[in-house]
Amino acid sequence: MKRGESNDYLFYVIEGELAIGKILGKRFINIIKLGVGTCFGEESAILKYKNIYSIKVASEYAKVYKISSYNIDRLFQGDAKDT
């Protein structure tokens, strides 16, 4: 995911590690790393904000679940279904 892009998902890290940062020129400047059990993207998914940071995989491998804003809305309304 890149800074300035929109997305409709909340992401949850299951395995590995992700880096959140900014791209300056051709360099990625790491701000913080996210590990197992952390989530991100809630402001984009729920509030429809654009991404303010770029995110990349920092470990050799990462597994990330994503939940659509549609399912989040349904969850808050009590209508979410297991899929």
FENGI-V907327 format. One record per backbone hydrogen bond with DSSP energy under -0.5 kcal/mol. NH is the residue of the N-H (numbers start at 1). CO is the residue of the C=O. Records with the same first field share a line. If there is no record, write none. Layout:
# FENGI-V907327
NH: CO / CO
This chain:
# FENGI-V907327
4: 51
5: 2
10: 67
11: 40
12: 65
13: 38
14: 63
15: 63
18: 34
19: 56
20: 32
21: 54
22: 29
24: 22 / 27
25: 23
26: 24
27: 24
29: 22 / 27
30: 28
31: 20
32: 20
34: 18
37: 13
38: 35
40: 11
45: 41
46: 42
47: 42 / 43
48: 44
49: 43
51: 5
54: 21
55: 1
56: 19
58: 17
59: 17
63: 15
65: 12
67: 10
69: 8
72: 68
73: 69
74: 70
75: 71
76: 72
77: 73
78: 74 / 75
79: 74
80: 74
